[in-house]
Amino acid sequence: MAKFFAAIACCLLSVAMCDVYFKEEFTEGWRNRWVESTHKGSEQGEFGWTAGKFYGDAERDKGLQTTQDARFYAISAKFDKSFSNEGKTLVVQFSVKHEQEIDCGGGYVKVFPSDLDQKDMHGDSPYNIMFGPDICGYSTKKVHVIFNYKGKNLLTKKDIRCKDDTLTHLYTLIVRPDNTYEVKIDGKKEESGTLEADWDFLAPKTIKDPEAKKPDDWDDRENIDDPDDSKPEDWDKPEHIPDPDAKKPEDWDDEMDGEWEPPMIDNPEYKGEWKPKQIPNPAYKGKWVHPEIDNPEYQPDDKLYRYTDVGAIGFDLWQVKSGSIFDNVLVTDDEKYAEQFAEETWGKSKDGEKKMKDAHDEEERKKREEEDKKRKDEEKDKKDDDDDEEEDEDEEEDDSKKEEVSDEEEHDHDHDHEHEEL
């Protein structure tokens, strides 16, 4: 028991000593803390403030929502003071809900230096880190992790798949001072590794030796033609032959139509191009591997993770279909605190949100069933009415025919009577 309380005390002490550089739950007054860019003018979309159509708590789950389709979105907030993450872990965390069933658009954050021009923020504004989901059609559903290093934006070599449903999901990026990283979704590790291995921060350690070349007598053919194999004498047959069952049409005129020739058909005896059989090559030396040497341009860097000026965070997005809700933004140096913050926010809301969404989906399903039933009943009633009208028309047509026959019979009777009198 003493060990248990000691562990709790240690955890609380760690949280108490951590640095929280930025935290935003989009509570009342959030607009005073965030600045919207005007760079795109009339193409700039407006942000709303809502918990959306389904949530765990109507007030606590309010977040920043994109509200206009086919618009650019750019909004940012500066930290109370900028910092360097040298020698420290850096954690960037936020939640996003694409309740609009997003078809194409970003859902990521960017971490900026402190000199960001917030009013003019746009896609080319320099940033330190870009992190979060990006969805476009069926082919692009990935988590971006982009680091800026010496002026270049470096994309990860790993394919990290994002969530593409309509629930709120939590995205966490951890960058450690030992040049390792971890990406979590909903608190679970999705990817991890080293910065040097998974991004092209540095030139490769080794390169192919420019002085080396494959020897002229190096034979890398695993198999060769059998020199003792020969083509059979009856091998060569034409690929197509005249159809033996075809007959010249009777109306064929040689003078008018030219000389008749039967159509061609595939030759069942055709064997294709002859090739000698393959045998193992006795001179085979294996695949030649180009030898490598140390790359003189490789310069190790044990501070790939480091940013000397971290001072703002923002959303710089393009969305075809709007409706994404961003919330629970956190930048800290403590992984445990990030987990605690996640449990107190996203963790408390996720079950209630799913329950409300399931109820909403069930209600929509019943509504669709009722509408389908109503439509089918209307179609059936219309078909019955059409059948009744058609039946009435048939009866009227039959009555008309009967009257015509009766008139003809009466006319014939009168004509016969006149004939008898004569």
C-alpha angles and dihedrals in degrees: 000000000000090000090052094054090043090055091049091049091049091051092049091048090051092052091046091053096046125105117238104195096179137003128174128175094166096243126162111314096027092135089067089061099045132062123206118217121236095194095113095046112197091005090062113107125221125240122226131198116234146121090231131226096314130025146144095244123013094217104029093049097053112127145160111294132192106229110181129063122237095015140129116241125201126167132147145178129207124223121245086251134358121247145187120235093210109144091003139094115251119211122188115185138168142146129236133186121196096195090159090069089247115228100185128359148090128271101179138114130227125214112213140192115257094258093070113142096225097190090052099038113142143148094290096047107123114254138177101219136009116195137169146059126323122188130185121158120311097311102056115057105132145130112244117219107177124170125193111224122177092339097313126108108225121202122209118256090218124090106228112184118217130211114268104186127100099258127100114268130190120227120196129183119190120190115185130200091242088068094255127124142194133200119204131187116195089350095304124113112250100169141359141164142112126318093228094052098044100040132041095243093137139030112265116277092231135027135191111278105255090205095055123089136168112271114252092237094049107122112199096170106119093194133024138190114280104249090205094055117099135185115260114248093238095048100100110084128152116260092226132031135185112273104257091203095053117108131198110257114251092234093051110127112199091199094050101030101031128235110333117238125187116244118261123248134186112280109238089205094055110116100181128234113341117236127180116247119261125248131182112278109242090201094052112133099179130253111323112239117207107235117236133218134195111283108242089205094058112109116178118227121193092187102061088127095055128108117179095199121038112161115139145032130202151157115249107177149153118209130181093193114031130211106095115143121209123196148148098044114186136176115182143139095234125083094194092053090050089053091048092049090048091053093048093051119019092020093058094047106040098081094045091046093052092047091052092046092049089052090048091050091048091051090049090049092053090047091052091048091051092047091048091049091048091049093049091047090051091048090049092048090049091049091049090050091049090049090050091049090048090049091050090049090050091050091049090049091050091049090049091051091049091052090050091051091047091050091049092049091049090049091050090048092052091046091053091048091053090049092053091051090054 
